Amino acid sequence: MNSPASLDAIFSALADPTRRAILTMLLEDDMAVTDVAEPFAMSLAAISKHLQILAEAGLITQEKRGRLKWCKLEPQAMAGAITWIQSFGLLEPLDLDAFERFLESELDQSSIAVRGEN
């Protein structure tokens, strides 16, 4: 499993909607940085900062191909975060109907006890 520091980096990277959009774009195929930047209304420098954060979290890799820098999704980097999130699924779901029935029975018993004392 990923260390807490790397989980922090992954969740921090995923917290930004621009970075999530970039990851979604990279699901299709590797892309040049200029192609990644195209749909966004921000500078290439701003996109590069987003890409750097994604790379530092291990979610993408970047490599130089000729004159262009290319980005590639690294989906296995999310495995630790996915495992961490899924671990919460092991908890039993809260049965709100049973909880409501319990509260009603407790309220009924307490009102009987209160009436019995009068």
N, CA, C and O atoms as a GROMACS GRO file, in nm:
protein
  472
    1MET      N    1   0.085  -0.119   0.000
    1MET     CA    2   0.000   0.000   0.000
    1MET      C    3   0.089   0.124   0.000
    1MET      O    4   0.202   0.120   0.047
    2ASN      N    5   0.038   0.231  -0.051
    2ASN     CA    6   0.112   0.357  -0.055
    2ASN      C    7   0.132   0.410   0.086
    2ASN      O    8   0.051   0.386   0.176
    3SER      N    9   0.242   0.483   0.105
    3SER     CA   10   0.266   0.547   0.234
    3SER      C   11   0.167   0.661   0.253
    3SER      O   12   0.109   0.709   0.156
    4PRO      N   13   0.147   0.705   0.378
    4PRO     CA   14   0.056   0.818   0.401
    4PRO      C   15   0.096   0.942   0.321
    4PRO      O   16   0.010   1.015   0.272
    5ALA      N   17   0.228   0.966   0.307
    5ALA     CA   18   0.273   1.084   0.232
    5ALA      C   19   0.233   1.074   0.085
    5ALA      O   20   0.190   1.173   0.026
    6SER      N   21   0.246   0.954   0.026
    6SER     CA   22   0.208   0.942  -0.114
    6SER      C   23   0.056   0.945  -0.131
    6SER      O   24   0.007   0.993  -0.233
    7LEU      N   25  -0.017   0.894  -0.032
    7LEU     CA   26  -0.164   0.907  -0.037
    7LEU      C   27  -0.203   1.054  -0.031
    7LEU      O   28  -0.295   1.097  -0.101
    8ASP      N   29  -0.134   1.130   0.053
    8ASP     CA   30  -0.161   1.274   0.062
    8ASP      C   31  -0.136   1.340  -0.073
    8ASP      O   32  -0.217   1.423  -0.117
    9ALA      N   33  -0.027   1.305  -0.138
    9ALA     CA   34   0.006   1.364  -0.269
    9ALA      C   35  -0.098   1.327  -0.374
    9ALA      O   36  -0.138   1.411  -0.455
   10ILE      N   37  -0.143   1.203  -0.372
   10ILE     CA   38  -0.243   1.158  -0.468
   10ILE      C   39  -0.376   1.231  -0.446
   10ILE      O   40  -0.434   1.285  -0.540
   11PHE      N   41  -0.423   1.232  -0.322
   11PHE     CA   42  -0.551   1.298  -0.294
   11PHE      C   43  -0.543   1.449  -0.318
   11PHE      O   44  -0.640   1.510  -0.364
   12SER      N   45  -0.429   1.508  -0.287
   12SER     CA   46  -0.411   1.651  -0.313
   12SER      C   47  -0.416   1.678  -0.464
   12SER      O   48  -0.477   1.775  -0.508
   13ALA      N   49  -0.351   1.592  -0.542
   13ALA     CA   50  -0.352   1.609  -0.687
   13ALA      C   51  -0.493   1.592  -0.742
   13ALA      O   52  -0.535   1.664  -0.832
   14LEU      N   53  -0.567   1.496  -0.687
   14LEU     CA   54  -0.703   1.469  -0.735
   14LEU      C   55  -0.804   1.572  -0.689
   14LEU      O   56  -0.916   1.577  -0.741
   15ALA      N   57  -0.768   1.655  -0.593
   15ALA     CA   58  -0.860   1.754  -0.538
   15ALA      C   59  -0.891   1.867  -0.637
   15ALA      O   60  -0.992   1.936  -0.622
   16ASP      N   61  -0.806   1.885  -0.736
   16ASP     CA   62  -0.823   1.996  -0.829
   16ASP      C   63  -0.899   1.950  -0.954
   16ASP      O   64  -0.860   1.850  -1.015
   17PRO      N   65  -1.005   2.022  -0.994
   17PRO     CA   66  -1.084   1.980  -1.112
   17PRO      C   67  -1.005   1.984  -1.243
   17PRO      O   68  -1.030   1.903  -1.332
   18THR      N   69  -0.910   2.075  -1.255
   18THR     CA   70  -0.829   2.079  -1.378
   18THR      C   71  -0.744   1.954  -1.387
   18THR      O   72  -0.733   1.894  -1.494
   19ARG      N   73  -0.685   1.913  -1.277
   19ARG     CA   74  -0.600   1.793  -1.280
   19ARG      C   75  -0.684   1.668  -1.305
   19ARG      O   76  -0.640   1.577  -1.374
   20ARG      N   77  -0.805   1.664  -1.249
   20ARG     CA   78  -0.893   1.548  -1.278
   20ARG      C   79  -0.929   1.545  -1.426
   20ARG      O   80  -0.934   1.438  -1.486
   21ALA      N   81  -0.954   1.662  -1.484
   21ALA     CA   82  -0.986   1.669  -1.628
   21ALA      C   83  -0.867   1.622  -1.710
   21ALA      O   84  -0.884   1.551  -1.810
   22ILE      N   85  -0.747   1.660  -1.670
   22ILE     CA   86  -0.627   1.616  -1.742
   22ILE      C   87  -0.615   1.464  -1.736
   22ILE      O   88  -0.586   1.401  -1.837
   23LEU      N   89  -0.636   1.406  -1.619
   23LEU     CA   90  -0.628   1.260  -1.607
   23LEU      C   91  -0.732   1.193  -1.695
   23LEU      O   92  -0.704   1.090  -1.757
   24THR      N   93  -0.851   1.249  -1.701
   24THR     CA   94  -0.956   1.194  -1.788
   24THR      C   95  -0.913   1.198  -1.934
   24THR      O   96  -0.935   1.103  -2.008
   25MET      N   97  -0.852   1.309  -1.974
   25MET     CA   98  -0.802   1.320  -2.112
   25MET      C   99  -0.696   1.214  -2.141
   25MET      O  100  -0.692   1.157  -2.250
   26LEU      N  101  -0.610   1.189  -2.043
   26LEU     CA  102  -0.501   1.094  -2.062
   26LEU      C  103  -0.547   0.948  -2.058
   26LEU      O  104  -0.471   0.857  -2.091
   27LEU      N  105  -0.672   0.927  -2.019
   27LEU     CA  106  -0.729   0.791  -2.026
   27LEU      C  107  -0.731   0.743  -2.171
   27LEU      O  108  -0.714   0.624  -2.198
   28GLU      N  109  -0.752   0.836  -2.263
   28GLU     CA  110  -0.763   0.802  -2.405
   28GLU      C  111  -0.629   0.757  -2.464
   28GLU      O  112  -0.620   0.655  -2.532
   29ASP      N  113  -0.524   0.836  -2.435
   29ASP     CA  114  -0.393   0.808  -2.494
   29ASP      C  115  -0.291   0.905  -2.436
   29ASP      O  116  -0.326   1.003  -2.370
   30ASP      N  117  -0.164   0.878  -2.462
   30ASP     CA  118  -0.059   0.973  -2.427
   30ASP      C  119  -0.083   1.102  -2.506
   30ASP      O  120  -0.135   1.099  -2.617
   31MET      N  121  -0.044   1.213  -2.446
   31MET     CA  122  -0.065   1.342  -2.513
   31MET      C  123   0.056   1.431  -2.493
   31MET      O  124   0.124   1.426  -2.390
   32ALA      N  125   0.082   1.514  -2.594
   32ALA     CA  126   0.183   1.618  -2.580
   32ALA      C  127   0.130   1.725  -2.486
   32ALA      O  128   0.010   1.748  -2.479
   33VAL      N  129   0.221   1.790  -2.413
   33VAL     CA  130   0.181   1.893  -2.318
   33VAL      C  131   0.098   2.001  -2.388
   33VAL      O  132   0.000   2.049  -2.330
   34THR      N  133   0.134   2.039  -2.508
   34THR     CA  134   0.059   2.142  -2.580
   34THR      C  135  -0.083   2.096  -2.610
   34THR      O  136  -0.176   2.177  -2.609
   35ASP      N  137  -0.101   1.967  -2.636
   35ASP     CA  138  -0.236   1.915  -2.661
   35ASP      C  139  -0.317   1.909  -2.531
   35ASP      O  140  -0.438   1.933  -2.531
   36VAL      N  141  -0.249   1.878  -2.421
   36VAL     CA  142  -0.316   1.878  -2.291
   36VAL      C  143  -0.367   2.018  -2.261
   36VAL      O  144  -0.479   2.035  -2.212
   37ALA      N  145  -0.286   2.118  -2.289
   37ALA     CA  146  -0.319   2.257  -2.256
   37ALA      C  147  -0.430   2.315  -2.342
   37ALA      O  148  -0.500   2.406  -2.299
   38GLU      N  149  -0.447   2.264  -2.462
   38GLU     CA  150  -0.539   2.323  -2.560
   38GLU      C  151  -0.679   2.353  -2.510
   38GLU      O  152  -0.726   2.465  -2.531
   39PRO      N  153  -0.749   2.260  -2.443
   39PRO     CA  154  -0.888   2.290  -2.405
   39PRO      C  155  -0.904   2.383  -2.284
   39PRO      O  156  -1.016   2.422  -2.251
   40PHE      N  157  -0.795   2.418  -2.218
   40PHE     CA  158  -0.803   2.497  -2.096
   40PHE      C  159  -0.775   2.644  -2.123
   40PHE      O  160  -0.688   2.678  -2.204
   41ALA      N  161  -0.848   2.730  -2.055
   41ALA     CA  162  -0.828   2.874  -2.068
   41ALA      C  163  -0.726   2.920  -1.965
   41ALA      O  164  -0.756   3.000  -1.877
   42MET      N  165  -0.604   2.867  -1.978
   42MET     CA  166  -0.495   2.907  -1.890
   42MET      C  167  -0.364   2.894  -1.965
   42MET      O  168  -0.357   2.831  -2.070
   43SER      N  169  -0.261   2.952  -1.910
   43SER     CA  170  -0.131   2.954  -1.977
   43SER      C  171  -0.068   2.814  -1.978
   43SER      O  172  -0.104   2.727  -1.899
   44LEU      N  173   0.026   2.798  -2.067
   44LEU     CA  174   0.101   2.673  -2.074
   44LEU      C  175   0.179   2.653  -1.944
   44LEU      O  176   0.196   2.540  -1.898
   45ALA      N  177   0.227   2.762  -1.885
   45ALA     CA  178   0.299   2.753  -1.757
   45ALA      C  179   0.208   2.700  -1.647
   45ALA      O  180   0.250   2.619  -1.564
   46ALA      N  181   0.083   2.745  -1.644
   46ALA     CA  182  -0.013   2.697  -1.543
   46ALA      C  183  -0.041   2.549  -1.562
   46ALA      O  184  -0.047   2.473  -1.466
   47ILE      N  185  -0.060   2.508  -1.687
   47ILE     CA  186  -0.083   2.365  -1.716
   47ILE      C  187   0.040   2.284  -1.675
   47ILE      O  188   0.027   2.175  -1.620
   48SER      N  189   0.158   2.337  -1.702
   48SER     CA  190   0.281   2.268  -1.664
   48SER      C  191   0.290   2.247  -1.514
   48SER      O  192   0.339   2.144  -1.468
   49LYS      N  193   0.243   2.344  -1.437
   49LYS     CA  194   0.241   2.328  -1.291
   49LYS      C  195   0.146   2.216  -1.250
   49LYS      O  196   0.178   2.136  -1.162
   50HIS      N  197   0.029   2.211  -1.312
   50HIS     CA  198  -0.066   2.103  -1.285
   50HIS      C  199  -0.002   1.968  -1.320
   50HIS      O  200  -0.015   1.872  -1.244
   51LEU      N  201   0.064   1.962  -1.434
   51LEU     CA  202   0.128   1.837  -1.476
   51LEU      C  203   0.240   1.797  -1.381
   51LEU      O  204   0.260   1.678  -1.355
   52GLN      N  205   0.312   1.894  -1.329
   52GLN     CA  206   0.419   1.866  -1.234
   52GLN      C  207   0.361   1.804  -1.106
   52GLN      O  208   0.418   1.709  -1.052
   53ILE      N  209   0.250   1.857  -1.058
   53ILE     CA  210   0.185   1.803  -0.938
   53ILE      C  211   0.139   1.659  -0.963
   53ILE      O  212   0.156   1.572  -0.878
   54LEU      N  213   0.080   1.636  -1.081
   54LEU     CA  214   0.037   1.500  -1.116
   54LEU      C  215   0.156   1.405  -1.124
   54LEU      O  216   0.147   1.290  -1.081
   55ALA      N  217   0.267   1.453  -1.180
   55ALA     CA  218   0.387   1.370  -1.192
   55ALA      C  219   0.448   1.342  -1.055
   55ALA      O  220   0.492   1.230  -1.029
   56GLU      N  221   0.452   1.442  -0.969
   56GLU     CA  222   0.507   1.422  -0.834
   56GLU      C  223   0.424   1.323  -0.753
   56GLU      O  224   0.477   1.253  -0.668
   57ALA      N  225   0.295   1.318  -0.780
   57ALA     CA  226   0.207   1.221  -0.713
   57ALA      C  227   0.218   1.083  -0.777
   57ALA      O  228   0.164   0.986  -0.724
   58GLY      N  229   0.288   1.074  -0.889
   58GLY     CA  230   0.305   0.946  -0.958
   58GLY      C  231   0.189   0.910  -1.049
   58GLY      O  232   0.186   0.800  -1.103
   59LEU      N  233   0.094   1.002  -1.067
   59LEU     CA  234  -0.024   0.973  -1.147
   59LEU      C  235   0.003   0.980  -1.296
   59LEU      O  236  -0.070   0.920  -1.375
   60ILE      N  237   0.106   1.053  -1.336
   60ILE     CA  238   0.148   1.058  -1.476
   60ILE      C  239   0.300   1.051  -1.482
   60ILE      O  240   0.368   1.077  -1.383
   61THR      N  241   0.350   1.017  -1.598
   61THR     CA  242   0.493   1.031  -1.627
   61THR      C  243   0.505   1.123  -1.747
   61THR      O  244   0.414   1.133  -1.829
   62GLN      N  245   0.619   1.189  -1.755
   62GLN     CA  246   0.644   1.277  -1.868
   62GLN      C  247   0.777   1.235  -1.931
   62GLN      O  248   0.872   1.200  -1.862
   63GLU      N  249   0.780   1.238  -2.064
   63GLU     CA  250   0.904   1.207  -2.134
   63GLU      C  251   0.919   1.294  -2.257
   63GLU      O  252   0.820   1.337  -2.317
   64LYS      N  253   1.040   1.320  -2.292
   64LYS     CA  254   1.070   1.402  -2.408
   64LYS      C  255   1.072   1.310  -2.530
   64LYS      O  256   1.143   1.209  -2.531
   65ARG      N  257   0.995   1.345  -2.632
   65ARG     CA  258   0.994   1.273  -2.761
   65ARG      C  259   1.021   1.377  -2.868
   65ARG      O  260   0.932   1.454  -2.904
   66GLY      N  261   1.142   1.379  -2.916
   66GLY     CA  262   1.179   1.484  -3.011
   66GLY      C  263   1.178   1.618  -2.941
   66GLY      O  264   1.242   1.636  -2.837
   67ARG      N  265   1.105   1.711  -2.997
   67ARG     CA  266   1.096   1.844  -2.938
   67ARG      C  267   0.983   1.858  -2.837
   67ARG      O  268   0.976   1.958  -2.765
   68LEU      N  269   0.897   1.760  -2.831
   68LEU     CA  270   0.777   1.769  -2.747
   68LEU      C  271   0.790   1.687  -2.620
   68LEU      O  272   0.856   1.583  -2.617
   69LYS      N  273   0.727   1.736  -2.514
   69LYS     CA  274   0.716   1.662  -2.389
   69LYS      C  275   0.580   1.594  -2.389
   69LYS      O  276   0.478   1.658  -2.412
   70TRP      N  277   0.580   1.464  -2.364
   70TRP     CA  278   0.458   1.385  -2.366
   70TRP      C  279   0.421   1.342  -2.225
   70TRP      O  280   0.507   1.323  -2.139
   71CYS      N  281   0.291   1.328  -2.203
   71CYS     CA  282   0.238   1.286  -2.074
   71CYS      C  283   0.169   1.151  -2.091
   71CYS      O  284   0.099   1.126  -2.190
   72LYS      N  285   0.190   1.066  -1.994
   72LYS     CA  286   0.129   0.932  -1.996
   72LYS      C  287   0.066   0.905  -1.860
   72LYS      O  288   0.129   0.927  -1.757
   73LEU      N  289  -0.056   0.858  -1.860
   73LEU     CA  290  -0.128   0.821  -1.739
   73LEU      C  291  -0.062   0.698  -1.677
   73LEU      O  292  -0.025   0.604  -1.748
   74GLU      N  293  -0.049   0.698  -1.546
   74GLU     CA  294   0.003   0.584  -1.471
   74GLU      C  295  -0.106   0.536  -1.375
   74GLU      O  296  -0.101   0.565  -1.256
   75PRO      N  297  -0.205   0.462  -1.428
   75PRO     CA  298  -0.322   0.426  -1.346
   75PRO      C  299  -0.288   0.340  -1.224
   75PRO      O  300  -0.359   0.346  -1.124
   76GLN      N  301  -0.182   0.261  -1.230
   76GLN     CA  302  -0.147   0.176  -1.115
   76GLN      C  303  -0.105   0.260  -0.995
   76GLN      O  304  -0.103   0.210  -0.882
   77ALA      N  305  -0.072   0.388  -1.017
   77ALA     CA  306  -0.034   0.476  -0.906
   77ALA      C  307  -0.151   0.499  -0.812
   77ALA      O  308  -0.130   0.533  -0.695
   78MET      N  309  -0.272   0.483  -0.859
   78MET     CA  310  -0.389   0.504  -0.776
   78MET      C  311  -0.428   0.381  -0.696
   78MET      O  312  -0.522   0.385  -0.617
   79ALA      N  313  -0.358   0.270  -0.717
   79ALA     CA  314  -0.396   0.144  -0.652
   79ALA      C  315  -0.402   0.157  -0.500
   79ALA      O  316  -0.497   0.109  -0.438
   80GLY      N  317  -0.303   0.221  -0.440
   80GLY     CA  318  -0.304   0.237  -0.294
   80GLY      C  319  -0.420   0.322  -0.246
   80GLY      O  320  -0.483   0.291  -0.145
   81ALA      N  321  -0.449   0.429  -0.319
   81ALA     CA  322  -0.561   0.516  -0.282
   81ALA      C  323  -0.694   0.442  -0.299
   81ALA      O  324  -0.784   0.455  -0.216
   82ILE      N  325  -0.705   0.365  -0.405
   82ILE     CA  326  -0.828   0.288  -0.429
   82ILE      C  327  -0.847   0.185  -0.318
   82ILE      O  328  -0.957   0.167  -0.267
   83THR      N  329  -0.738   0.117  -0.282
   83THR     CA  330  -0.745   0.019  -0.174
   83THR      C  331  -0.787   0.085  -0.043
   83THR      O  332  -0.868   0.031   0.031
   84TRP      N  333  -0.730   0.202  -0.016
   84TRP     CA  334  -0.763   0.275   0.107
   84TRP      C  335  -0.912   0.311   0.108
   84TRP      O  336  -0.979   0.292   0.209
   85ILE      N  337  -0.962   0.363  -0.004
   85ILE     CA  338  -1.104   0.400  -0.012
   85ILE      C  339  -1.193   0.276   0.002
   85ILE      O  340  -1.292   0.278   0.075
   86GLN      N  341  -1.156   0.169  -0.068
   86GLN     CA  342  -1.238   0.048  -0.063
   86GLN      C  343  -1.241  -0.015   0.075
   86GLN      O  344  -1.336  -0.086   0.109
   87SER      N  345  -1.138   0.009   0.155
   87SER     CA  346  -1.136  -0.050   0.289
   87SER      C  347  -1.254  -0.002   0.373
   87SER      O  348  -1.298  -0.070   0.465
   88PHE      N  349  -1.306   0.116   0.341
   88PHE     CA  350  -1.422   0.165   0.413
   88PHE      C  351  -1.549   0.091   0.372
   88PHE      O  352  -1.648   0.093   0.445
   89GLY      N  353  -1.547   0.026   0.259
   89GLY     CA  354  -1.661  -0.054   0.214
   89GLY      C  355  -1.679  -0.179   0.297
   89GLY      O  356  -1.784  -0.243   0.291
   90LEU      N  357  -1.577  -0.216   0.375
   90LEU     CA  358  -1.587  -0.335   0.459
   90LEU      C  359  -1.675  -0.312   0.580
   90LEU      O  360  -1.720  -0.407   0.645
   91LEU      N  361  -1.699  -0.187   0.611
   91LEU     CA  362  -1.789  -0.156   0.722
   91LEU      C  363  -1.931  -0.187   0.679
   91LEU      O  364  -1.969  -0.166   0.564
   92GLU      N  365  -2.010  -0.237   0.773
   92GLU     CA  366  -2.148  -0.267   0.739
   92GLU      C  367  -2.224  -0.137   0.714
   92GLU      O  368  -2.209  -0.041   0.788
   93PRO      N  369  -2.305  -0.135   0.609
   93PRO     CA  370  -2.382  -0.013   0.583
   93PRO      C  371  -2.482   0.010   0.694
   93PRO      O  372  -2.535  -0.084   0.753
   94LEU      N  373  -2.508   0.133   0.722
   94LEU     CA  374  -2.603   0.170   0.826
   94LEU      C  375  -2.744   0.144   0.776
   94LEU      O  376  -2.785   0.193   0.671
   95ASP      N  377  -2.818   0.065   0.852
   95ASP     CA  378  -2.958   0.036   0.819
   95ASP      C  379  -3.044   0.139   0.890
   95ASP      O  380  -3.078   0.125   1.007
   96LEU      N  381  -3.079   0.243   0.816
   96LEU     CA  382  -3.155   0.354   0.876
   96LEU      C  383  -3.294   0.311   0.920
   96LEU      O  384  -3.345   0.364   1.019
   97ASP      N  385  -3.355   0.218   0.850
   97ASP     CA  386  -3.488   0.170   0.892
   97ASP      C  387  -3.480   0.100   1.027
   97ASP      O  388  -3.565   0.122   1.114
   98ALA      N  389  -3.380   0.016   1.045
   98ALA     CA  390  -3.364  -0.053   1.174
   98ALA      C  391  -3.332   0.046   1.284
   98ALA      O  392  -3.380   0.032   1.396
   99PHE      N  393  -3.252   0.147   1.252
   99PHE     CA  394  -3.218   0.250   1.350
   99PHE      C  395  -3.343   0.327   1.391
   99PHE      O  396  -3.362   0.358   1.509
  100GLU      N  397  -3.428   0.359   1.294
  100GLU     CA  398  -3.553   0.430   1.323
  100GLU      C  399  -3.644   0.344   1.412
  100GLU      O  400  -3.703   0.394   1.508
  101ARG      N  401  -3.654   0.214   1.380
  101ARG     CA  402  -3.736   0.125   1.463
  101ARG      C  403  -3.682   0.119   1.606
  101ARG      O  404  -3.759   0.120   1.702
  102PHE      N  405  -3.551   0.113   1.619
  102PHE     CA  406  -3.488   0.112   1.751
  102PHE      C  407  -3.523   0.238   1.828
  102PHE      O  408  -3.561   0.232   1.945
  103LEU      N  409  -3.509   0.354   1.763
  103LEU     CA  410  -3.540   0.480   1.830
  103LEU      C  411  -3.686   0.487   1.871
  103LEU      O  412  -3.717   0.533   1.981
  104GLU      N  413  -3.775   0.441   1.783
  104GLU     CA  414  -3.919   0.441   1.816
  104GLU      C  415  -3.946   0.353   1.937
  104GLU      O  416  -4.023   0.392   2.025
  105SER      N  417  -3.884   0.236   1.942
  105SER     CA  418  -3.908   0.147   2.056
  105SER      C  419  -3.851   0.207   2.184
  105SER      O  420  -3.912   0.194   2.291
  106GLU      N  421  -3.736   0.272   2.175
  106GLU     CA  422  -3.678   0.338   2.292
  106GLU      C  423  -3.766   0.453   2.339
  106GLU      O  424  -3.786   0.472   2.459
  107LEU      N  425  -3.819   0.530   2.245
  107LEU     CA  426  -3.907   0.641   2.281
  107LEU      C  427  -4.035   0.590   2.343
  107LEU      O  428  -4.085   0.646   2.441
  108ASP      N  429  -4.089   0.483   2.286
  108ASP     CA  430  -4.211   0.424   2.341
  108ASP      C  431  -4.187   0.377   2.485
  108ASP      O  432  -4.269   0.403   2.573
  109GLN      N  433  -4.077   0.310   2.509
  109GLN     CA  434  -4.045   0.258   2.643
  109GLN      C  435  -4.022   0.371   2.741
  109GLN      O  436  -4.063   0.362   2.857
  110SER      N  437  -3.956   0.478   2.697
  110SER     CA  438  -3.930   0.590   2.789
  110SER      C  439  -4.059   0.664   2.818
  110SER      O  440  -4.077   0.714   2.930
  111SER      N  441  -4.150   0.674   2.721
  111SER     CA  442  -4.277   0.744   2.749
  111SER      C  443  -4.365   0.660   2.841
  111SER      O  444  -4.438   0.715   2.923
  112ILE      N  445  -4.359   0.529   2.830
  112ILE     CA  446  -4.433   0.442   2.922
  112ILE      C  447  -4.378   0.457   3.062
  112ILE      O  448  -4.453   0.465   3.159
  113ALA      N  449  -4.245   0.459   3.072
  113ALA     CA  450  -4.180   0.474   3.204
  113ALA      C  451  -4.217   0.609   3.267
  113ALA      O  452  -4.241   0.616   3.387
  114VAL      N  453  -4.220   0.714   3.185
  114VAL     CA  454  -4.254   0.848   3.237
  114VAL      C  455  -4.399   0.850   3.281
  114VAL      O  456  -4.430   0.904   3.387
  115ARG      N  457  -4.491   0.790   3.202
  115ARG     CA  458  -4.633   0.789   3.239
  115ARG      C  459  -4.656   0.704   3.362
  115ARG      O  460  -4.743   0.735   3.443
  116GLY      N  461  -4.578   0.598   3.376
  116GLY     CA  462  -4.593   0.510   3.493
  116GLY      C  463  -4.553   0.577   3.622
  116GLY      O  464  -4.602   0.542   3.729
  117GLU      N  465  -4.463   0.673   3.612
  117GLU     CA  466  -4.419   0.743   3.733
  117GLU      C  467  -4.520   0.846   3.780
  117GLU      O  468  -4.518   0.884   3.897
  118ASN      N  469  -4.606   0.893   3.691
  118ASN     CA  470  -4.703   0.997   3.727
  118ASN      C  471  -4.821   0.940   3.801
  118ASN      O  472  -4.912   1.014   3.838
   0.00000   0.00000   0.00000
